[in-house]
Amino acid sequence: MRGTSSIDFSRAGIPATSPKSGAGVIVRIVCLLMGFALVSAAFGLWLVPGVGNSADFALIKMGVSLFMLICGMCCLVFGKGGTL
């Protein structure tokens, strides 16, 4: 039975916002700015002198900076026009 498939694979990978629409451009600019801010904050967190040098505090700092780094990279990928 040829031609009976109802699955349309041609729409896979379409970005959530059209790069040509005005709202899409604004969303991408905001994502790029937020991504840059999150990635910068993830690295800047280690440059600021800490309250103490305990292992517990370092583990919390590592978790927060890793979370900000991952979220920032996702924002940068989406802002450059990729799909998530």
Buried (B, 14 or more C-beta within 10 A) or exposed (E): EEEEEEEEEEEEEEEEBEEEEEEBEEBBEEBBEBBBBBBEBBEEBEEEEEEEEEEEEEEEBEEEBEEBBEBBBBBBBBBEEEEE
